[in-house]
Amino acid sequence: MGASAYSVQVTGDGDMNAARAAIWNSAHHFIRRYVGASAAEVFEYLDNNDPCAGTDKDGDRLYWWFRDLGGAAGRSACAWVHWLSVMFASDWDTFNFLARQHGYRFSGERPILADLLTDSPDRFVVLRGEMWHVDGDALYGDDRELRLDDLSFEERDRFREAQTLCRCDLCARLRPDDPADVDTLLRALGSGLLEEMTDAAWYLIRLRHAGPEILTALIKAGSANAGSLLLSDAIRQYAPRVADAWPLLRSLLPDLDDAAYALALFALDALNDTCADLGEDDRAWFARELRAVRDSSGDATRQAAVRIHGGEMATEAEARIEQALRTRANSLDLSDLGLTRLPYSISDLTGLTVLNLKRNRLAGLPERLRALAELKVLVLTENCFTELPDWLGELPRLTELHLAGLGLDAVPDWVANLGRLTVLNLIDNDLTTLPDGLANLTELTEVGLGGNPSIALPDWLGDRTGITHLYLHECGLSAVPDWLANLTKLSVLSLHRNRLTVLPDWFAGLSELTDVGLGNNRLIALPERFGDLNRLTRLFLHGNELTALPDSMAGLTELVELTLDRNRLAVLPDWIGRLTALTRLQIRDNELTALPDSVVELVNLRTLRLDGNKITTLPAGMAVL
């Protein structure tokens, strides 16, 4: 049995297994953001292969091993090595930080992303909804070969392109060949919607080509936006990649408002730290700029910006705590400040009910936080905790606990003591089970378990009949659990990125549902009574294998958003015109050759996506939409 491996050279004397596991967990989630349903088998391969289970050959490298399972999984093993090589080139600093948390530091040279995206030793292509390994003049899956004689002319063209340039989803998105893809991200960046902005920034800074137009857009996206700090890490990573970024940023400064000005300072600070060839005159100018703002008596916003973007994150946290003490605020937001410790003064906020510590670099929580006995909402998402203290289970009033993205392989036992919890967020961890003690949390209304691909869901969840929001995306489900039929108060249900092929008939009885996510499964049909879910406003069915939609869906008259991308629909039913509340309809990458005339009845439609079909004409009257 053969095996492939990806490795990185390190120095240090820490916990090698913990370092490998932490980096792999982050890498796995990174890759899932880019790779779609075409790689479903490659992800299933992980059911039989633990990349962290192999033995390291020597003490100065971290290895991730991928077995070919007796020759039955060569494509998948090769794909993971390829993806890891691209990932490390793209997010080297992030994974180096994770290694440092466990006593190691990367000592080798960072791979060059542009080289990997243009001259990768392994190449892949997506054909017929699947990902194939391009090996010379052949195409291979794990256990089968796609004959070149069986390819259409269009498929042969894509195969020839992939012989020189990898066409897997990850490479294609990091190296967008279509300028329209970049334009779409730039529009999202300027939307003013924080979630869309941060997602767009995440993708933009990882593109192969770094350009001044993207840096300018990142800076200006923070204009007059209280959430501009969410873009600060992206800008700090991106600015050193842009040629002539320093004069560009200096030219922008005079015309920026306070929030965008703060982001520009952050970018300049990154250049000041990383550019060895920056002249002394430029460094002196930057020091004067910071000093002038600090010493000014007028603009408090810009003074705060200097503290934040000059690297004094803890100072900003202390300033926020001081303001909360002065105003007797009951809510404190310390998210996205890069904190590695919490200021001592936080324990003075004994009346605090909401504490948000999301996306920092905290490795632990000081015991003095026990003084915050009034806390009702605690957000610890996306930090670097090595362990969570037991005394958190003694916070008597806690109703919301957010532990997403912490790399947990087990839920701490103390969570079961929080009898008042209504919201429990455990999304994006490495959980395989839930402790029986959690069955005591009888007040739960919102539960997040998505992003735990190997989790075994307990039957007692069906006894929590008060649950209204349930997130089970990416949980490795091959069937909808029977106990879910008991949750008749559900309004939001996420089942994205599982392995579902059918939905049970009782699914249509969950009549309170308003938002359902079934994207990136393997559904071949929907229940005939699916239209009984007549309160639905948002329905996501993209990335399945649907060839038809049940006529009962004509009753979904409250639908505002419907996505059907990447299915096998050859006909869009005439009843689509009855869904007059629709504002967004996506049917990309299907097999449509025409649209029904009734589509002109969708008078509220604002977005209609049809690309990737074979439609040559549109119904008369569509111009009025």
PyMOL commands that set and color helices and strands:
alter all, ss='L'
color gray80, all
select helices_A, chain A and resi 16-32+37-48+74-90+92-100+113-118+148-150+153-164+169-174+179-189+194-204+212-221+228-241+245-255+258-274+280-295+300-309+313-327+344-348+367-371+390-394+413-417+436-440+459-463+482-486+505-509+528-532+551-555+574-578+597-601+622-624
alter helices_A, ss='H'
color red, helices_A
select strands_A, chain A and resi 3-12+61-67+104-106+123-127+130-135+138-140+145-146+331-333+354-356+377-379+400-402+423-425+446-448+469-471+492-494+515-517+538-540+561-563+584-586+607-609
alter strands_A, ss='S'
color yellow, strands_A
deselect
rebuild
show_as cartoon
